Amino acid sequence: MSRISFEEALKMYEMDFFDLAEMADKKRKELHDKKTYFNINRHINPTNVCKDVCKFCAYSASRKNPNQYTMTHDEIMEIVKDIDSRGIKEVHIVSAHNPNTGLEWYLEVFKKIKTAYPHLHVKALTAAEVHFLSEEYNKSYDEILDLMVENGVDSMPGGGAEIFDEKVRDYICKGKVTSAQWLEIHKKWHQRGKKSNVTMLFGHVENREHRIDHMMRIRDLQDETGGFNCFIPLVYQTENNFLNVKKDITANEILRTMAISRLVLDNVPNLKAYWVTSTVNLALIAQEFGANDMDGTIEKESINSAAGAKSANGMKIDEFVQLIKNSGFTPVERDSVYNEIKVW
């Protein structure tokens, strides 16, 4: 079967809503049947001090948020000790681009976690953070990525991709990693035999063409490397930032984008409806529109909740499992690279 072209993908936005859902659901079932994946994870956001000025960000302390913080290694290790004692499998470390902490501050904490808890999966540093560290400390991407591997980073999250279209990117996050640089960093990471995720921030000033362009660029790189585990369309949060988007994107548009993602990205195995940005209810409905993953219990989350997402304290595991079951899907606990741990 021939692949979906840019024009065909764009036309899908005009399809009958339920016909589109049916197509995406068929593809989902071919890949995953009725399984909905999740993991038991904890997000740690170690600092909100940032040298970059992204208009969509409500987390960075250099803008509307005057409450600057930077955690000590001891504070981070206390959290890790606690989560390990409760059987949590993944620590997800993403934060702002803090020019005051030093490269060693990042690397040492990864090493400390991996030394004390070798069984924990460390997912850390977006391509935007890699780019920042590369520029700040005059090191190549290769050098930074090698240091990450040496110090215990297992996989990379997909943040910082935002929208790849250069004009939109220039408007919403000027000065941050470019689309070409983001893709180059992930390509290099994949060439090291490592896996990563890829996000798309939508529902702000971008249009449908920009979203399809974003998906096509992901598909092209995945053809080359096969290193993306999962695509994560992130719904833009409207509060406390400088984009001043007055109207939230509709649920209909979110679900259409999910379904089209599943159909266009024929080579990316998993599609995540990240409940933090879409709400739990919509993430569950998205399982009927091609998604097969809900992310995880998260426990604590600071970045999206600063912009209005209801995710600051995560979700309890039994509640999470019950919601998936009640929606007619089979909850499957996975590790960070999609090995199945337990079918609930």
Secondary structure as UniProt FT lines:
FT   HELIX           6..12
FT   TURN            13..14
FT   HELIX           17..32
FT   TURN            33..34
FT   STRAND          35..39
FT   STRAND          41..44
FT   TURN            55..56
FT   TURN            61..64
FT   HELIX           73..85
FT   TURN            86..87
FT   STRAND          90..93
FT   TURN            99..100
FT   HELIX           103..116
FT   TURN            118..119
FT   STRAND          121..124
FT   HELIX           127..136
FT   TURN            137..138
FT   HELIX           141..150
FT   TURN            151..152
FT   STRAND          155..156
FT   TURN            159..160
FT   HELIX           166..173
FT   TURN            174..175
FT   HELIX           179..191
FT   TURN            192..193
FT   STRAND          196..202
FT   HELIX           208..225
FT   STRAND          228..235
FT   TURN            239..240
FT   HELIX           251..264
FT   TURN            266..267
FT   STRAND          270..272
FT   HELIX           275..278
FT   HELIX           280..286
FT   TURN            287..290
FT   STRAND          293..296
FT   TURN            303..304
FT   HELIX           305..307
FT   TURN            312..313
FT   HELIX           317..326
FT   TURN            327..328
FT   STRAND          330..334
FT   TURN            336..337
FT   STRAND          340..343
//
